Amino acid sequence: MAYQALYRQWRPADFSSMVSQEAVIATLRNQVMTGRIAHAYLFCGSRGTGKTSTAKIMSRAINCEHPRNGDPCGECPTCRALRSDESLDIMEIDAASNNGVDEIRDLRETVKYPPQTCRYKVYIIDEVHMLSASAFNALLKTLEEPPGHAVFILATTEPQKLPATILSRCQRFDFGRIPAAQIAGRLRQAVEGAGGEATDGALNMIARAAEGGMRDALSILDMCLGYQSSVDEVLVHRVLGTSDRSFLFRFAECLQNEDAASLMAMIDELMRSGREPVVFAKDVSQHLRALMLARCCGDELPSLLEITQEDAESYVGQAEGFTETRLMRMMELFMSVETELRYASSPRIALETAALKACLRTGEVDAAALKDRIGELEKQVRELTEKLQSGAYATAAPAPRAAAPRERAPEKKQPAPQEGPKVLTPTGRSPEDCWKTAMDTLKRTATSVYGMLVMGSYQGFSDNTFRWCTRPGQPIYATVVGSVKNRETIAAALTEAAGVESRFEIVQPEQKKDAGEQQNEEGFLNMMKETFGGENVSVQEEK
């Protein structure tokens, strides 16, 4: 007998053998047991999730003479005839090649005849979305009111292409992608049944590559077993043409360090080993996606990527060197080049160009690149500020201990300014009260002058002169307040409040820094020079 592919050998024979799709199987099994058989079913889902297999099991279950818990017994004459495809009552139609209106008209003529040996006449229409508009119209009336002995089971991967009139006449069941863990378990059974060996890592790798499709997973395993009976990770990488995880981690590290030379060397190594650029671009996109998930939800990473905790920690560690903006930009680059590579005359050049764009991001001038660079600088500034606050740079070059007392000694010798006995103006107010009264007057009559004065502080009164100084580092306010017009306005308000001719004087504060402040400032300046360089840079706007 000719060899039969694994996905055909391991096609489920009953509902109990199905992997995943528990809700769908439970509903169909209950309908078989209660006899509530619908006249039309619609099975939707991606490839390899069990739509056609479930349709065949359903056609045998509703015609079985002795069903067991909703499953076909497999022993009665009807089950044996259906398993060997010897019955004319079960018809499987490929809508991709029979999508015209003539084929559907023939179906309408034959559906009226009762079944020969079975209870129901079942029509399985695979890839039903491929039917033409006229074919759908021809099928519509028959699907709405078929004979009591007819059951239609439609299967499709694109239910959105079906007319609403067809959808409303069917019981719809959605088949989800099969989890990688369940696929790996079925692959283990297939390997043992074929007399081969496989490592857990290899089976998990195949399960992830299948992207939720059992048929794809069994086909990949079949290719591996055709190469050798012992399947490991190296063999799976060779069959799939993908790169191993260590290579992807090194490639991402070069992207992080902007090491263009190493990237070009790795791409050359990739091409010399016969790998496909399209497959590698897809691998890089998936690796960058894993890093993005590590940045966003590190705790849930093992369940999201279906990997071990150790692998998740590796992704989290590498993701710390990237920002979310940069990861998204690189993902967009490699996802777009994945499409371009299918039609590029020189795939290697397209791949190298995408890698250089992702690496040398400082040359980009678009908004995303600028946002990425600003994010990197903000991250560096935060790290340096934390080090400065923790005293890392202050302790690097400590000042002599004897310097601190010499700086503080003069401050102790300078007595605080004494104004002598309490002075009262002719109005009976103290100088401080006169200053507050004058400020209230200016707040009503000269708002702009008042706004400048509040940026400084009152310094005292002597010889009919009120003194005021700006805050440290804000000499601009002293310049504005010191104009002749403003000084006269302030003096007039003070004269009215004090009841005696008064003058207004601006005092420039002396800014003294103790040893600790001077040391921290010097440490911060040295730190910024080490990070961003000390040379002068001329910035010119491009016209």
C-alpha positions in Angstrom: 0.0 0.0 0.0 1.3 3.5 -0.8 2.5 5.7 2.0 -0.2 8.0 3.5 0.7 11.4 4.9 0.6 11.9 8.6 -2.2 14.4 8.5 -4.4 11.8 6.7 -3.3 9.0 9.1 -4.2 11.1 12.1 -7.5 12.5 10.8 -10.0 12.1 13.7 -12.6 9.3 13.3 -15.0 10.6 16.0 -15.6 13.6 18.2 -13.6 12.1 21.0 -10.4 12.2 18.9 -10.8 15.9 18.1 -8.2 18.3 19.5 -9.5 21.5 21.0 -12.9 23.0 19.8 -14.6 21.7 22.9 -17.6 24.0 22.7 -18.3 23.1 19.0 -17.9 19.4 19.7 -20.2 19.5 22.8 -22.9 21.2 20.8 -22.8 18.8 17.8 -22.6 15.8 20.1 -25.7 16.9 22.0 -27.6 17.5 18.7 -26.8 13.9 17.6 -28.0 12.4 20.9 -31.2 14.5 21.0 -32.0 14.2 17.3 -32.1 18.0 16.8 -30.3 17.9 13.5 -30.3 21.3 11.7 -30.7 21.4 7.9 -27.6 23.6 7.4 -24.4 24.2 9.2 -21.6 26.7 8.6 -18.1 25.8 9.9 -15.7 28.8 10.0 -12.1 29.0 11.0 -8.5 29.2 9.8 -6.8 26.3 7.9 -6.1 23.1 9.8 -8.4 23.6 12.7 -10.7 20.6 11.9 -13.6 22.0 9.9 -13.7 19.3 7.2 -12.9 16.5 9.7 -15.8 17.6 11.9 -18.1 17.7 8.9 -17.2 14.1 8.0 -17.6 13.0 11.6 -21.0 14.7 11.8 -22.1 13.1 8.6 -21.3 9.6 10.0 -22.7 10.3 13.4 -26.2 11.4 12.2 -26.3 8.3 9.9 -24.9 5.8 12.4 -27.2 2.9 13.4 -25.9 2.7 17.0 -24.3 6.0 18.0 -22.3 6.0 21.3 -22.6 9.2 23.2 -23.0 11.2 20.0 -20.0 9.5 18.3 -20.4 7.1 15.3 -19.8 3.5 16.4 -17.6 2.6 13.5 -18.9 -1.0 13.4 -22.3 -0.9 11.7 -22.5 -1.3 8.0 -23.3 2.4 7.5 -20.2 3.5 9.4 -18.0 1.1 7.5 -19.3 2.2 4.1 -18.9 5.8 5.0 -15.3 5.3 6.3 -14.4 3.6 3.1 -16.1 6.3 0.9 -18.4 3.7 -0.7 -21.7 5.5 0.1 -23.3 7.8 -2.5 -25.3 9.5 0.3 -22.4 11.6 1.5 -21.2 14.0 -1.2 -18.2 16.3 -0.7 -18.0 19.2 -3.1 -15.0 21.5 -3.6 -16.5 24.9 -4.3 -13.1 26.2 -5.5 -13.3 24.1 -8.6 -17.1 23.8 -8.8 -18.1 27.4 -8.3 -20.5 27.9 -11.2 -24.2 28.1 -11.3 -24.5 25.0 -13.4 -23.0 22.8 -10.6 -25.4 24.2 -8.1 -28.3 23.6 -10.5 -27.2 19.9 -10.7 -27.1 19.8 -6.9 -30.7 21.2 -6.8 -31.9 18.4 -9.1 -30.2 15.6 -7.1 -31.1 16.8 -3.6 -34.8 16.0 -4.0 -34.0 12.2 -4.3 -34.0 10.4 -1.0 -30.9 8.7 0.3 -30.1 5.1 -0.8 -28.9 3.4 2.4 -28.4 6.2 5.0 -30.9 8.2 7.1 -29.7 11.6 5.8 -28.2 12.8 2.5 -25.3 15.1 3.5 -23.7 17.7 1.2 -20.3 18.9 2.4 -19.3 22.1 0.5 -15.7 23.0 1.2 -14.4 26.5 0.6 -17.9 27.7 0.0 -16.9 31.4 -0.2 -15.5 30.6 -3.6 -18.9 30.2 -5.2 -20.0 32.9 -7.6 -22.8 35.3 -6.9 -25.1 33.5 -9.3 -24.3 30.2 -7.6 -25.2 31.6 -4.2 -28.5 32.8 -5.6 -29.2 29.3 -7.0 -28.3 27.7 -3.7 -30.3 30.1 -1.6 -33.8 28.6 -2.0 -32.6 25.0 -1.6 -30.7 26.0 1.5 -33.7 27.7 3.0 -36.2 24.8 2.5 -34.3 21.6 1.7 -36.0 18.2 1.8 -36.2 16.6 5.3 -33.6 14.0 4.4 -30.9 16.6 3.3 -28.3 18.2 5.5 -25.9 20.9 4.2 -22.5 21.4 5.9 -20.6 24.5 4.6 -17.0 25.0 5.4 -15.0 28.2 4.8 -11.9 30.2 6.0 -13.5 33.5 5.0 -17.1 33.8 6.2 -17.1 37.5 5.6 -17.4 36.8 1.9 -20.6 34.9 2.2 -23.9 36.8 1.6 -26.0 37.6 4.6 -28.9 35.6 3.2 -26.7 32.5 3.3 -25.4 33.2 6.8 -28.9 33.7 8.2 -30.0 30.2 7.1 -27.1 28.3 8.7 -26.1 27.4 12.2 -22.7 29.0 12.5 -19.8 27.4 14.4 -16.4 29.1 14.7 -13.3 27.0 15.0 -10.5 28.7 16.9 -6.8 28.2 16.5 -5.5 25.1 18.4 -3.1 26.0 21.3 0.5 25.0 20.7 0.5 22.8 23.8 -2.3 20.6 22.4 -0.7 20.5 19.0 2.6 19.3 20.6 0.7 16.6 22.5 -0.8 15.2 19.2 2.6 15.4 17.5 4.0 13.3 20.3 1.4 10.6 19.6 2.2 10.8 15.8 5.9 10.5 16.4 5.5 7.4 18.6 3.0 5.9 16.1 5.5 6.4 13.3 8.3 4.7 15.3 10.4 7.9 15.5 11.9 10.1 18.3 11.6 13.8 18.9 12.7 16.2 21.6 10.1 18.4 23.4 11.8 21.5 22.1 11.5 20.4 18.5 7.8 19.5 18.9 7.1 22.9 20.6 8.9 24.6 17.8 6.8 22.8 15.2 3.6 23.6 17.1 4.5 27.4 17.2 5.4 27.4 13.5 2.0 25.8 12.6 0.3 28.9 14.0 -2.7 27.0 15.4 -3.2 24.6 12.4 -2.9 20.9 13.2 -2.6 19.9 9.5 0.4 22.3 9.0 2.0 20.8 12.2 1.6 17.2 11.0 3.0 18.1 7.5 6.1 19.7 9.1 6.6 16.7 11.3 6.2 14.4 8.2 9.0 16.3 6.4 11.3 16.0 9.5 10.7 12.3 9.8 11.3 11.9 6.1 14.8 13.4 6.7 15.6 11.2 9.7 13.8 9.3 12.4 15.2 11.4 15.2 13.9 15.0 15.3 15.6 17.8 17.2 15.7 21.6 17.1 18.5 21.8 14.5 16.6 19.6 12.1 13.4 21.6 12.5 15.3 24.9 11.8 16.8 23.2 8.7 13.5 22.0 7.4 11.7 25.3 8.1 14.6 27.5 6.9 14.4 29.6 10.0 17.1 31.0 12.2 17.7 29.7 15.7 16.9 31.9 18.7 20.5 32.7 19.6 21.0 34.1 16.1 18.0 36.3 16.5 19.1 37.5 19.9 22.5 38.4 18.5 20.9 40.2 15.6 18.7 42.2 17.9 21.7 43.1 20.0 23.4 44.5 17.0 20.3 46.6 16.3 20.4 47.9 19.8 24.1 48.8 19.6 23.7 50.3 16.1 26.5 48.0 14.9 25.9 48.1 11.2 29.1 46.1 10.3 28.1 43.2 12.5 24.6 43.2 11.0 25.9 43.1 7.4 28.2 40.2 8.5 25.3 38.3 10.0 23.2 38.8 6.8 26.1 37.5 4.8 26.3 34.4 7.0 22.6 33.9 6.6 22.7 34.1 2.8 25.8 31.8 2.6 23.9 29.2 4.6 21.1 29.2 2.0 18.4 30.8 4.2 15.5 32.7 2.6 15.4 36.4 3.3 11.6 36.4 3.5 11.6 33.7 6.2 14.3 35.6 8.1 12.4 38.9 7.9 9.4 37.1 9.4 11.6 35.7 12.2 12.9 39.1 13.0 9.4 40.6 13.1 8.3 37.8 15.5 11.4 38.4 17.7 10.7 42.1 17.8 7.1 41.4 18.7 8.3 39.2 21.6 10.4 42.1 22.8 7.5 44.5 22.5 5.3 42.2 24.6 8.2 41.9 27.1 8.1 45.7 27.4 4.4 45.9 27.8 3.4 42.8 29.8 6.5 41.0 31.1 4.6 38.9 33.7 2.2 37.4 31.2 4.9 36.8 28.6 5.3 33.0 29.0 1.6 32.4 28.4 1.3 34.9 25.6 4.3 33.4 23.6 3.9 29.9 25.0 7.5 29.7 26.1 9.3 28.8 29.3 10.0 31.2 32.1 13.8 31.2 31.3 13.1 32.2 27.7 10.8 34.9 28.9 13.5 36.3 31.2 15.9 36.5 28.2 13.3 38.5 26.2 12.7 40.8 29.2 16.4 41.4 29.7 17.0 42.3 26.0 13.8 44.5 25.8 15.2 46.8 28.5 17.6 48.2 25.9 14.9 49.4 23.6 12.1 51.9 23.7 8.5 51.1 22.7 8.7 53.6 19.9 11.9 52.1 18.4 10.5 48.6 18.6 7.4 49.6 16.7 9.4 51.3 14.0 11.6 48.3 13.5 8.6 46.0 13.4 7.0 48.2 10.7 10.3 48.1 8.7 10.7 44.3 8.7 7.0 43.6 8.2 6.9 45.9 5.2 10.2 44.4 3.8 8.6 40.9 4.2 6.1 41.9 1.6 8.6 43.6 -0.7 11.0 40.6 -0.6 8.4 38.5 -2.4 8.7 40.6 -5.5 12.2 42.1 -5.2 14.7 41.3 -7.9 17.5 41.4 -5.3 16.1 40.2 -1.9 19.4 40.5 -0.2 19.7 44.2 -0.9 16.2 44.8 0.3 16.9 43.0 3.5 20.2 44.8 4.1 18.5 48.2 3.5 15.8 47.4 6.1 18.4 46.3 8.6 20.4 49.5 8.1 17.3 51.7 8.5 16.5 49.9 11.7 20.1 50.3 12.9 21.2 53.8 11.8 18.1 55.5 13.1 20.0 58.7 13.9 19.9 59.6 10.2 16.2 59.5 10.0 14.3 62.8 10.1 10.7 61.7 10.4 8.6 62.3 13.4 8.8 58.7 14.7 12.6 58.8 14.6 12.8 62.1 16.4 10.4 60.8 19.0 12.5 57.7 19.4 15.7 59.8 19.9 14.0 62.1 22.4 12.9 59.0 24.3 16.4 57.7 24.4 17.8 61.1 25.7 15.0 61.3 28.3 15.9 57.8 29.5 19.6 58.8 29.8 18.8 62.0 31.6 16.6 60.1 34.1 19.3 57.6 34.8 22.0 60.3 35.2 19.7 62.3 37.5 19.1 59.3 39.7 22.8 58.8 40.0 23.4 62.4 40.8 20.7 62.4 43.5 22.1 59.2 45.0 25.5 61.0 45.3 27.3 58.7 42.8 29.0 61.7 41.2 29.4 63.7 44.4 31.4 60.9 46.0 33.6 60.4 42.9 35.7 63.5 43.6 35.1 64.5 47.2 36.2 68.0 48.3 38.7 68.3 51.2 37.0 68.1 54.5 38.8 71.2 55.7 37.1 73.3 52.9 33.7 73.0 54.5 34.5 74.8 57.8 36.4 77.5 55.9 33.3 78.2 53.8 30.9 78.1 56.7 33.1 80.2 59.1 32.5 83.5 57.4 28.8 82.9 57.5 28.9 82.4 61.2 30.9 85.7 61.7 28.4 87.7 59.6 25.6 88.8 61.9 22.1 88.9 60.7 21.1 92.4 59.5 19.8 94.4 62.5 17.4 97.2 62.0 17.6 98.4 65.5 14.5 99.4 67.4 11.2 99.1 65.8 10.7 102.1 63.4 7.3 103.6 62.7 6.5 105.9 59.9 4.4 109.1 60.3 1.3 107.1 59.4 1.9 104.9 62.4 2.8 101.8 60.3 6.0 99.8 60.4 8.1 99.7 57.2 6.9 96.1 56.6 3.3 97.2 56.8 4.0 100.2 54.5 5.5 97.8 52.0 2.4 95.6 52.0 0.1 98.6 51.7 2.1 99.9 48.8 2.0 96.5 47.1 -1.8 96.4 47.5 -2.0 99.8 45.9 0.2 98.7 43.0 -1.9 95.6 42.5 -4.9 97.8 41.8 -3.2 100.6 39.9 -0.1 99.2 38.2 -0.6 95.5 37.7 2.4 94.9 35.5 4.7 96.6 38.1 3.2 94.5 40.9 3.7 91.3 38.8 7.4 92.1 38.6 7.8 93.0 42.3 6.3 89.6 43.4 9.2 87.9 41.6 11.5 89.3 44.3 11.4 90.1 48.0 11.4 93.0 50.4 14.9 93.5 52.0 14.5 96.3 54.6 14.1 100.0 55.3 16.5 102.7 56.4 17.0 106.4 55.7 13.5 106.6 54.1 14.6 104.0 51.5 12.8 100.8 50.8 15.1 98.0 49.4 14.1 95.1 47.2 16.0 92.4 45.4 15.3 89.7 42.8 15.5 86.0 43.3 18.8 84.3 42.4 19.2 83.7 38.7 16.4 86.1 37.7 18.2 89.4 37.0 15.7 90.2 34.2 13.1 91.4 36.7 15.5 93.8 38.2 16.2 95.3 34.8 12.5 95.8 34.1 11.7 97.2 37.6 14.7 99.5 37.5 13.3 101.6 34.7 12.8 105.3 35.6 9.0 105.2 35.1 8.6 102.0 37.2 10.8 103.3 40.0 8.8 106.5 40.2 5.5 104.6 40.3 6.8 102.4 43.2 8.2 105.3 45.1 4.9 107.2 44.9 3.0 104.2 46.3 5.6 103.9 49.1 5.4 107.6 49.9 1.6 107.4 50.2 1.8 104.4 52.5 4.5 105.8 54.7 3.4 109.4 54.9 6.9 110.7 54.2 8.9 111.1 51.0 10.3 107.7 50.3 12.8 106.2 47.8 13.0 102.8 46.2 16.3 100.9 45.8 17.1 97.7 44.0 19.7 95.4 45.7 21.4 92.7 43.8 21.7 89.5 45.9 25.0 87.8 46.4 24.8 84.2 45.3 27.1 82.0 47.4 27.4 78.3 47.0 28.6 76.0 49.7 31.0 73.2 49.1 28.3 70.6 48.6 26.4 72.6 45.9 29.6 73.5 44.1 30.6 69.8 44.1 27.3 68.6 42.8 27.2 71.2 40.1 30.7 70.3 38.9 29.8 66.6 39.0 26.7 67.2 37.0 28.6 69.2 34.4 31.3 66.6 34.0 28.6 63.9 33.7 26.8 65.8 30.9 30.1 66.3 29.1 30.9 62.6 29.3 27.4 61.7 28.0 26.8 64.3 25.2 30.3 65.6 24.6 31.8 69.0 25.4 32.3 70.4 22.0 30.1 73.3 20.7 27.4 72.3 18.2 25.9 74.7 15.7 22.2 74.0 15.0 20.8 75.5 11.8 17.2 75.1 10.6 16.9 73.5 7.2 15.1 75.7 4.7 
